[in-house]
């Protein structure tokens, strides 16, 4: 139970720092991977510029969609 709450906390923190993140997977391991990819996406795209994050990749918003 503590791991689930911890994972949700990480996901919520990542989502709040990077605006909206589309999440497609929902199991526990996927949650960990998405949290890792979210951190990488924020570092690469910049805060508020992340478009989508999955367990294996992420994409940045295009400059015209800002």
N, C-alpha and C positions, 0 to 999 in steps of 0.2 A: 504494500500500500504506500509506503514511504517513497519507493522508487517511482511509482505512478505520479504521485504529487510532485516529486522533484522534477520529473520529465515535463509535466505540464507547466511547472513554473519556468523552466528553461524555454519552452516553446512560447509561452506568453511574453516573457521578457524579450525574446528574439523578435516576435511579431510586433511588439510595441516599439521597438527600436527601428524597425525597417518597414513600417506602414503595413500594407496588406501583403500577406504571403499565402499563395494558394497551396493547400496541402491535400494530397490525394491518398496517401496511405494512413492507416490508423492503428496498427499494432505497436506494441512496446518497442521492439527493435527498430522499427521504421521511425518511431518518434525520436530515438537517439540519433539516427542518421540524419533526419531532417534538422534537428538542432545543430548538428555539426555543419551541415551544408548551409544552414541559415547564417551561421557565424562567418563562414567563408564568403557567402554572398554579400553580406554587409561590408566585409573588409574589401571586397573587390568592386562592388557597385557603388558603395557609399550609402549612408543612412537615408532611407526613403526612396531609394532608386532600385530596389529589388522588385522584379515582376513576379517570378514564380520560383518555387523551390520544391525539389523532389528528393528522394533518397539518394539519387545518383548525380543530379545536376541542378543548376539554377540558371536563371536568366535575368538580365538587367532590363530596366525600362528603357525604351528607346528615347533619345533626346526630344523627339517631337511629341511624346506622350506626357511630358511634364506640365 
